[in-house]
Amino acid sequence: MRLQKSINLLIVIIFAFLFSLPLHEFFHYIVGSALGGTGLYITFPTFISGFCHWPTPFPHMWVAYLAGGLGTGIVLLLLVLRAVKTPSKWDADEAFVFAVFGGMQIGYGFAELSLAFASTSHCFWWLSILGCVVGALPMAIWRAPKLIDFIITEGEICT
């Protein structure tokens, strides 16, 4: 049963990543378009990276920078709420993964926001790592005990 739960955890991690990447870029795109951006388009150079391109500046562009991570983070945290409010024996891993990814997305969104206000491209990689860690750490601390309990227990409900 522990092996099955561990495999399920890995599947949820892969799903969360594959779900959050296009969603993140979509939020950049939809908010950028709503703010008057023209010619916006999304590319996925690899299966682990995506970019929303805006060829020309538009008013309040900083909101579009923030929207990718913030919007995706909120969606993922709503999935945590669903898992916590309707517990089953398989929801602890979902709650943990969506909480960590949600926190990471919000932190990353604020790192991307820095690009709108300063030429931080030389240190963006470090800012993005810092944002992900700062966003994910409290969520991991919050959900880790339930995840450990979930993996150790045999078929019991973990909320």
Secondary structure, DSSP 8 states (H G I E B T S, - for coil): -HHHHHHHHHHHHHHHHHHHHHHHHHHHHHHHHHTT--S-EEEEEETTEEEEE-SS--TTHHHHHHHHHHHHHHHHHHHHHHHHHS--TTHHHHHHHHHHHHHHHHHHHHHHHHHHHS--TTTHHHHHHHHHHHHHHHHHHHHHHHHHHHHHSSS----
